[in-house]
């Protein structure tokens, strides 16, 4: 017989024991392989969701507040050529309400905020996966599932709805001349369809269209492009210009284009060649009478990058910054004044010669030596104010405050010179063209940017406007002008260039030069490879393969231990044959090799079957993720994807672990001498005295830790216990967790000591009770084995209970400034920006929050503590998004909020870590980009560690690593806060970093009566009444801005639902591992019975019944199982007691889930012990006695 045939014969002969081992291998392999397949499935599903969502769209050009010509899309497509398609569309954020045109202006319908509204036509529709769904027609709207789910079942095709959107305004709304009133529009529409399950292709495709990767259902509404253009007055139209006596033609405009095909480089180059100044809101104003061309912007202020684009032009240039002064007056005689005059800031060297100068006064240049506190006025203003050289002029003007207010500033200048109203001083081109202001006939025809005192106008003011329009009356130095009126949008209102306006070729060359040198990405017109970004992001923030391996660690461990136990039990059944083989001269190494080879055959077969079973396990887990644990993934669009490398990896890992367990089991048996094996001995003797002493030492040390910990927890001041120990954990939590661990060790040590005691006397008693006591004593026969089994069960019970205890239900938490909610009651977001800060008295007055309120709501408003944040929209970076994120949303926090402090930081040593946001920005040198600012930011720990993979001190390039414009340095980390998914910087730094962002769109709402740190919980009903009252008041008053509020605890609950779902998943899979561990305990019992078969035979011989033997074995199993479960669970509850004592602990869910799990473990454990019972009662009496 060859070794191979011997091996196969052995496997076949011992098929029962090998089958049990194989099933253990199947379990381990299935879990490991299934976890790897789940990871592949999630990643593949994320990728497929992204591809389905975008359809054929590869890139996007998003102008946001820059509206380019609709024809630009076709021109880019033609310039690129090939099979590239470019579709124009409009993309605006809004809110949607139920109700038709008869409800316009009312706030009575159901509302959903944060809706992304797309204005589309067939060109866009052809690039999407739309199934049988047709694009919306004028007056119609298509709604996604995300919108419909929040509006409820009432929304059906044919229903009337209204869209609230922000009216586009070329001049920024938070600048002096920006439109502040009538800034939203209510558009009635009819629902064409709700994209849902009736059209699976559209549901996975256009129904989930989003340029940012996320598996959550987006809130999307599709409207006909022409409808949005007409609503915003951006359609192609012809308008009669009465001032210039001509008809102006305006092209149709869009703010977004999507591209199918090509590369970002090709599309960017093509856009560069066909884009026009008009697309950028720029114009070259020809002033033929003055002999120059002025570069102006429809935004009133030129971006610095626009001014820089004209640097290569070889011509004299003059930068101008003008401002509207409310009142110019004689500082010594206030009765002499002039209303609403333009004041210009000029650079002396740029206006020293024609065509921009000189400004002559008494044959000398009045501007060349103008000091910063001086002013040059024209003769008209000098006559109005009665001023001459040396006199003092007071200038009153508005500035735009950081919260939307318009404080009036006053500054006094000394008259440096008086110039005649002729030549360069009579140049209307100094003031850029502003529709509604510079092109009207009288002051009373102005589109008033703020409340104007028209009654104070004089006849001289009207005469000046009739004759000279917006020609400046006074001039200051450019440095003084920038110091007073510099905007975050730029430092120039126009750039005058000395080129002959009548020379068409020269003007065309100037146009070409500016476009060739302008930085389009800096203006927001960058080609974004959205599909490529999404493909990279599909790798995900959470490695689900590792996550499910971690969740199943006890299941894998229990299966591995079970494999070793079953194999050891199998070879112990043939212990005498093994001893005989060794006695015949076979070397131990060869016998060990045969055992391992036998195990390898079983492992190979079991591993192959387990890999197939792993696919079924993956299906079960994916079903759980999309049904039971959907909170962890937020989508039902997950599908199983089986990849061969994962099957092979799972097989290899489990096979290696199983063979190692088999090797250790076989080596343990072969350490027994052959003579002992022939006598049926399966283990070597153990030094009881040594083991007992060790157990006693462990017991005293661990008990001492428990006592010291209890004393420390009792005597230490509460303030010290509440301080942070490390990683956001308080001293109290650390102390009690050490207590729990120590009590666990002590309980196991107590068992070891008890089992190690000598028991030479007999047991008094009779019947079942005596048998149970005898069963308890039998646990000491194999003391080490019993202690190890209990330690495994107790450890599993401890970890599962501790993890399950970590669940939180923030709904029951009382507002506390030092928690993740920061003491706030509501968190809100608006679809449109609020220029005025509703957290200030001025903002509340401008937004009419207090008008028409009943007494109870007026009283409620007085105690509202509202904090507003600016928003730079980015990708969803919280734990709710499975995609890997690059650019999180950034919030700008005001100084009032920074000074307030609050929230829980990780590892912070400062009294108020928010103050770190106000530190001066650093600078970093980047090759090719020069020196870039580095702004300090704070983020939530979950966002930083799991989504962005960053920590305190790390930096984030913005917007990309390849072409950064600034850096964000993390200076603080929050613990489980409402700011999960965003980064926070100071408002001052935010306005410097993102000047294009207007107003406020994120809000935290508190109440001055609640939320102090450490405040004792009060009446929860009263708190809920205040919270619901605030929500109703603010949503009613700010509804037109899409103001959508929710309790902070609900927002935190959604974030925690992911954590709680992971905890539940771990509890379920860990519970399965614990169940498998109890089966292992049953295997240990069966092994014990096998070793004691002669004893059991003797008991039967002296008169014990079979039922008595059953009670004997079951009581031993129950004793060990109960000790392990009780000690592990109780120790874990002690460790988690600080958390369980808080209001946010979900005790009811813990009690229910843990009770079910432990009951199931006990039932399965006793059923598993039934195998040992069956072995005990069928022990052959005579044969067993003869072996004694």
Secondary structure as UniProt FT lines:
FT   HELIX           3..13
FT   HELIX           15..54
FT   TURN            55..56
FT   STRAND          59..62
FT   TURN            64..65
FT   STRAND          68..69
FT   HELIX           71..80
FT   TURN            82..83
FT   STRAND          85..98
FT   HELIX           101..103
FT   TURN            104..105
FT   STRAND          111..120
FT   HELIX           122..125
FT   TURN            126..127
FT   TURN            131..132
FT   TURN            138..139
FT   STRAND          140..143
FT   HELIX           145..151
FT   TURN            153..154
FT   TURN            157..158
FT   STRAND          160..166
FT   TURN            173..174
FT   TURN            176..177
FT   STRAND          184..194
FT   TURN            197..198
FT   HELIX           200..204
FT   HELIX           206..208
FT   STRAND          220..224
FT   HELIX           225..231
FT   TURN            232..233
FT   STRAND          237..241
FT   TURN            242..245
FT   STRAND          246..250
FT   STRAND          253..254
FT   STRAND          256..260
FT   HELIX           264..274
FT   HELIX           278..280
FT   STRAND          282..287
FT   TURN            288..291
FT   STRAND          292..297
FT   TURN            298..299
FT   HELIX           304..309
FT   TURN            310..312
FT   STRAND          317..330
FT   TURN            331..332
FT   STRAND          333..346
FT   HELIX           348..351
FT   TURN            354..356
FT   STRAND          360..361
FT   TURN            362..363
FT   STRAND          364..365
FT   TURN            366..369
FT   TURN            372..373
FT   STRAND          374..378
FT   HELIX           379..385
FT   TURN            389..390
FT   STRAND          392..398
FT   TURN            402..403
FT   STRAND          408..419
FT   HELIX           423..426
FT   HELIX           428..430
FT   TURN            435..439
FT   HELIX           443..445
FT   HELIX           454..456
FT   HELIX           459..468
FT   TURN            469..470
FT   STRAND          474..477
FT   HELIX           478..485
FT   TURN            488..489
FT   STRAND          494..497
FT   TURN            501..502
FT   HELIX           504..517
FT   HELIX           521..523
FT   STRAND          527..528
FT   HELIX           530..537
FT   TURN            538..539
FT   HELIX           544..551
FT   HELIX           553..572
FT   TURN            573..574
FT   HELIX           575..583
FT   TURN            584..585
FT   HELIX           588..626
FT   TURN            627..628
FT   HELIX           630..632
FT   HELIX           644..670
FT   HELIX           674..678
FT   TURN            679..680
FT   HELIX           688..715
FT   HELIX           718..721
FT   STRAND          724..726
FT   TURN            727..728
FT   STRAND          729..730
FT   HELIX           731..756
FT   HELIX           767..778
FT   TURN            779..782
FT   HELIX           783..805
FT   HELIX           810..812
FT   TURN            817..818
FT   TURN            820..823
FT   STRAND          826..834
FT   TURN            838..839
FT   HELIX           841..846
FT   TURN            847..848
FT   TURN            851..852
FT   HELIX           855..863
FT   STRAND          864..872
FT   TURN            879..880
FT   STRAND          888..893
FT   HELIX           895..900
FT   HELIX           913..918
FT   STRAND          922..926
FT   TURN            927..929
FT   STRAND          930..940
FT   HELIX           941..942
FT   HELIX           943..947
FT   TURN            952..953
FT   STRAND          955..958
FT   STRAND          966..974
FT   TURN            978..981
FT   STRAND          982..986
FT   HELIX           987..993
FT   TURN            995..996
FT   STRAND          1000..1007
FT   TURN            1008..1009
FT   TURN            1013..1014
FT   HELIX           1020..1037
FT   HELIX           1039..1041
FT   STRAND          1044..1047
FT   HELIX           1048..1091
FT   HELIX           1093..1101
FT   TURN            1102..1103
FT   HELIX           1106..1135
FT   HELIX           1137..1140
FT   TURN            1143..1144
FT   HELIX           1147..1177
FT   HELIX           1181..1186
//
